[in-house]
Amino acid sequence: MENPTHEKLKVLSKYLKDADLNTFSYDPYSGGSLERGIAYAQVQVMHEIGNFIEEILTHQEWTKKKH
């Protein structure tokens, strides 16, 4: 059985990696270029954090199997 915290981090990682402009309720018809740029930057940061969490979890699983 896996650690509950590990499972929660997996869920968080998936949520962050699945984020898109709709996550921020960005409306391309009413938002300007600054708003669009901010929304894209937020999505990119969420994806990067999700990838980092996934990488850490994968490394922990690999280390656990190795020992």
Secondary structure as a PSIPRED ss2 file (coil, helix, strand):
# PSIPRED VFORMAT (PSIPRED V4.0)

   1 M C   1.000  0.000  0.000
   2 E C   1.000  0.000  0.000
   3 N C   1.000  0.000  0.000
   4 P H   0.000  1.000  0.000
   5 T H   0.000  1.000  0.000
   6 H H   0.000  1.000  0.000
   7 E H   0.000  1.000  0.000
   8 K H   0.000  1.000  0.000
   9 L H   0.000  1.000  0.000
  10 K H   0.000  1.000  0.000
  11 V H   0.000  1.000  0.000
  12 L H   0.000  1.000  0.000
  13 S H   0.000  1.000  0.000
  14 K H   0.000  1.000  0.000
  15 Y H   0.000  1.000  0.000
  16 L H   0.000  1.000  0.000
  17 K H   0.000  1.000  0.000
  18 D C   1.000  0.000  0.000
  19 A C   1.000  0.000  0.000
  20 D C   1.000  0.000  0.000
  21 L H   0.000  1.000  0.000
  22 N H   0.000  1.000  0.000
  23 T H   0.000  1.000  0.000
  24 F H   0.000  1.000  0.000
  25 S C   1.000  0.000  0.000
  26 Y C   1.000  0.000  0.000
  27 D C   1.000  0.000  0.000
  28 P C   1.000  0.000  0.000
  29 Y C   1.000  0.000  0.000
  30 S C   1.000  0.000  0.000
  31 G C   1.000  0.000  0.000
  32 G C   1.000  0.000  0.000
  33 S H   0.000  1.000  0.000
  34 L H   0.000  1.000  0.000
  35 E H   0.000  1.000  0.000
  36 R H   0.000  1.000  0.000
  37 G H   0.000  1.000  0.000
  38 I H   0.000  1.000  0.000
  39 A H   0.000  1.000  0.000
  40 Y H   0.000  1.000  0.000
  41 A H   0.000  1.000  0.000
  42 Q H   0.000  1.000  0.000
  43 V H   0.000  1.000  0.000
  44 Q H   0.000  1.000  0.000
  45 V H   0.000  1.000  0.000
  46 M H   0.000  1.000  0.000
  47 H H   0.000  1.000  0.000
  48 E H   0.000  1.000  0.000
  49 I H   0.000  1.000  0.000
  50 G H   0.000  1.000  0.000
  51 N H   0.000  1.000  0.000
  52 F H   0.000  1.000  0.000
  53 I H   0.000  1.000  0.000
  54 E H   0.000  1.000  0.000
  55 E H   0.000  1.000  0.000
  56 I H   0.000  1.000  0.000
  57 L H   0.000  1.000  0.000
  58 T H   0.000  1.000  0.000
  59 H H   0.000  1.000  0.000
  60 Q H   0.000  1.000  0.000
  61 E H   0.000  1.000  0.000
  62 W H   0.000  1.000  0.000
  63 T H   0.000  1.000  0.000
  64 K H   0.000  1.000  0.000
  65 K H   0.000  1.000  0.000
  66 K H   0.000  1.000  0.000
  67 H C   1.000  0.000  0.000
